Amino acid sequence: MGTILKIFNLFLLTFTSQLLLFPQVPGKDQITDTVRCRDSAGQSYALYLPAQYDNKKNWPVILIFDPAARGRTGVNTFIEAGRKYGFILACSNNSHNGSMGDSFTAAAAMLQDVEERFNVDHKRIYAAGFSGGSRVAMAFAVIERSISGVIGCGAGLPNDNNYVPSGNSDFLYYGIAGTRDMNYLEMFDLTDFFNKRTRVISYLRTFSGGHQWPGPDLITDAVEWLVLQTMNRKIIAADQTFISYVENKTHNLINSMFTAGNKTDAIRYMRFAARDFQGTPFASRMAKLLTDSEKSPEYQKTINKWNKMTATEQERKENFLNYLSQIFKSGTLPDSVSAWCKNETRALKRLCDKGTPENRDMASRVLNFISILCSEQGTSFYKNKYYSQAASLFEICTLSDSENPNNYYNLAKSLAQAGNSKKSVDALTAAMNHGFTSRKIVEADPAFGMIRSDKRYKELIGKMK
């Protein structure tokens, strides 16, 4: 009897181990936060399977990349489109801003695991991402020929020229950018880049917003465009009901742009419509309206206004970079440079509050650019123990992005390390007033070691949770 029990226990242990190594297929129509890659230790991804998924046919896939490796966030952004059109969604829990090589490793592991677990349509594998994840998605499409298309949100070309699309690149590309996103102009230039240097068919959709994942409606529009292009390429059968539906949505979008006085976007969408619905009466109407609109004096005025605004934006960014380059080279922050940066930031804030809609968006983009640039360099100074310089840059961050509690917290840390306890507590108070209330984080942070006996610091900590 003892021998039988031992054999049974051994069988149970082996069976349990196999379950851990090869878990059951995740549930349908829900997000599974962690699916571990079978052949790649430490790699995992969040997953969504459509409710109707089965093994009787092949399914399209979107591989998603979030800049902070937030798998659930990436999948949740696409879930409405995935549910509506039957896409498998997978977002890496490992790929994040930083090493492109590490992101490629995560992307390859995720792709391999998805292909091994599920029935995948190998002609309909897409990549998508936001910010740094958008750059990863495009770079992965360049090196991985099985990627048929990319949805890029909030950032365009990879920073490494080795992964920039070339003349041989022929994937689909749908770009989405907020009008207040610091990468807005970069995204705007992609269509010309693709047309002149690649065989990529591209589309650009803009929305009123900043540097953020787009909403589900915009993501669904992007997925519908991929489906339409797949029909145009005769990879899947044309569905006239679907095509008519997308035509109607496109027509309504163009009309809404004209109604809002946004001729630039309206004409851009007409240009895409004439191409994407080629051979249809709708495309003919769009081509005729496009020709008439481009000849109008109003459009030429709009283009001149746009060119002037973009030139101003580039000049402001370049001026800021020139001043900050003095800091990057010397490791110091002269008072004159600090004063200029603060004055320029305040001027942009005023423009955000009182400028024309176009200038408000432009100022927001430049401020977004300043915030990220100063935050990254401030973090670098802090790590290298240049605390006063770090504090000056984080102070600029509190001006350019005044609602972000992390900017005040980083300023407080830098000031504490620089020995300025009064201003450090002031900054920490501002962080709490803007939503930073974690007593545990503050008490565990060694940066505040020298001011823990300060009366105001103790009173502030007592108010935190």
Secondary structure, DSSP 8 states (H G I E B T S, - for coil): -HHHHHHHHHHHHHHHHHHHHS-----TTSEEEEEE-TTSTT-EEEEE--TT--TTS-EEEEEEE-TB--HHHHHHHHHHHHHHHT-EEEEESS-BSS-HHHHHHHHHHHHHHHHHHS-EEEEEEEEEEETHHHHHHHHHHHH-TTEEEEEEES--S-SSGGGS--TT---EEEEEEETT-TTHHHHHTHHHHHHHH---EEEEEEES--SS---HHHHHHHHHHHHHHHHHTTSS---HHHHHHHHHHHHHHHHHHHHTT-HHHHHHHHHHHHHHTTTSHHHHHHHHHHHHHHHSHHHHHHHHHHHHHHHHHHHHHHHHHHHHHHHHHHS---HHHHHHHHHHHHHHHHHHHHS-HHHHHHHHHHHHHHHHHHHHHHHHHHHTT-HHHHHHHHHHHHHHTTT-HHHHHHHHHHHHHTT-HHHHHHHHHHHHHTT---HHHHHH-GGGGGGTT-HHHHHHHHH--
